[in-house]
């Protein structure tokens, strides 16, 4: 896409130069040639000043309250051991995807009373 824009800018610049060179004392041709040269410069400037796309990564950390003990996480469906890459946080809820039985479910905290 940038190549097409640069070609258009070169054509505008060329036409501007042709109008200025062939003006033969006519003011309107100088004006048209100047406008075409300025338009070519603006097109090139705007093409070069496009913002660069950057990729950002968001990290969500969960602060657990109360007494927390580390346990091996097992699938509720097939009891296979799950690893940390099987757990995802979506919209503030914890979801588990078992790679063995291909089930997905949300982890719900048991009441503490």
Helices and strands as residue ranges (DSSP letters): H 2-21, H 27-48, G 84-86, E 87-90, E 93-97, E 104-106
